[in-house]
Amino acid sequence: MDTTRPHLTPTHRPRIGLALGGGSARGWAHIGVIHALTEAGIEPDLICGTSIGALVGAAYVGGELSPLENWARSLRLQTVVGFLDFSLNGGLIKGDKLMAFFRDHFVDRDIADLKRPFGAVATDLRRGREVWLREGRVSEAVRASIALPGLFTPVQRDGCWLVDGGLVNPVPVSLCRAMGADMVIAVDLNTDLLGRHLKSMHAPASNKQAAAENEPLTDSVMARIQTRVAQLGLNHNNGTKAPAMLDVMAGSINIMQVLITRSRLAGDPADVMVTPHLADLGLMEFHRAGVAIDAGRRAVEEILPQLKTRLLDAQ
């Protein structure tokens, strides 16, 4: 037995913060990350999340992670499409159906009543500033944090219109530190995304045929939304071969999140980074939860020796 270092115990180990990044459907990877960490005996003391990271983080802190995982794995394309309540007021999707489902099927409580400290990140649309949501109903904080511009309608809170926190802080390391974390484990879902959507549009025919036999190269949910957009008369390509509106939106979101994440983490780096490989998972492909969850688990397993060493050194 190695006696040169103290063992990890609740009284000796650092206060661990888990920063769960945004990434829409790729966020199901957070479930695999959390499972792998807890199975290794690493229990975060506080959780912060942006966008889908806020949703999964809230479920974990609220003791609802297993029901959320079971539900996510059961999703099918038609189920996901059924949650899309289209709107032309502030975004293509109101999000009312989705949040009503979560309130009905998962415990919605006050953030102050959760088992561990929890915070979510949103963006003040008018002022362009970061907003930390650490009080009030969990569902309201999550709904504000996931309000992806152009897709989900913004949320009004305390006189402000709030949208997705990924605009300002895609991986909320800074919030974890502000809430008292000595060590931050951060999960970045967007490291390998640049060009993903446009590459899939211009893939060779042979690749498209092979993908059709397995998993689609394009986001099937986004394709359904694009069809609805065309029906509403909002898609104007003027007969050219320019990318469709939602392809442009998805690609732009990828670029924005990757570059902002790099900038924020350069100024406030995490102690340990977890980076699942998720480039082939579309922005709205929530029905492919198994792929994302497995990727999250693998990403933790790859860095587990490094993580345990850092935890021991931090004692």
PyMOL commands that set and color helices and strands:
alter all, ss='L'
color gray80, all
select helices_A, chain A and resi 24-39+52-61+65-74+77-82+96-105+111-113+138-145+165-167+173-178+196-201+205-213+220-231+245-267+286-313
alter helices_A, ss='H'
color red, helices_A
select strands_A, chain A and resi 16-20+46-50+91-93+118-124+129-133+150-152+155-157+160-164+183-187+272-274
alter strands_A, ss='S'
color yellow, strands_A
deselect
rebuild
show_as cartoon
